Amino acid sequence: MTDTTGAQEPGDAPAVPASAVWLKGQLLEIASALRPDRRPELARAWTDPVRWRDPAPVGHRFLFLLCVATDDRPTPPDDVLNAFAAAGWTVRTQRSGPDGESWATAGREDFDVRVYTGAGRGLTTLTGWTPVLYTERQLGQPLFTRSTADGILCDGCHGWGVCLECGGRPYSGGSGGSGGYGRCWRAGNNAGPGRCVECGGTGLLTAEEEAWLRRRHGDDAPSRQPPPEDGHDSNTGAFLTVSRRPCRCGEFRCSWRNTLSRTDGHLLSHFHATCRTCATRRTHTFRLPLH
């Protein structure tokens, strides 16, 4: 199955390379070490087609989303990062929210992982992606893809952040540049030589463009909290369900945030995120039993 944004499910994905097998094994091993009493769950695996100028992809990046249940006791964010450091990874960024949530990124060579630890007794999720495996010509590693960027990809450069005519160089390498003498006409724009004029080199859409998308899809109003859903006996099961639900635009990828609360003898698991493609604000709540 191929969704509307170009991500591919495993059934239609290219042959899985050794790099993807290694990354999946690393994530499972680190997640298992965090909670030896709780088996980590592979919530989703998919590929990101990476494009240059043509619709046909020039390569693919393989991604895995894992979750570890921490609903009986919280997992300190430092424990997660220490587990990655012990496995040879380097922590690149780290930040915390006022309510106890924590986000971090770690890398090892050209492999990247995003770590999210929910507030209190929420979930810990690990999203890892491989370097781009190119099918023909070798290109530099892009800064963004639809799954790993903190926003919506720029349509002009497919998330690369550079002019796709000159490949990020001030000169096009030939005599046909629109600026004359092979010089790329984008070299004189405010973004700087060789950068994409649509996004200014960020690879992402602006907040104003995201707001326009929300108005276009009728989602500029405050989020409406749906009633709690039953049918799950653990927060892991709830996350597996919500991570596999597509947005109405067809996109399944979101950076889900999770919080837990108690009410009327039940545990409520709240999930909320913003769709990466249409900027719809998505919310789901599940009623869980108290253990």
Disulfide bonds with the S-S distance in Angstrom:
none
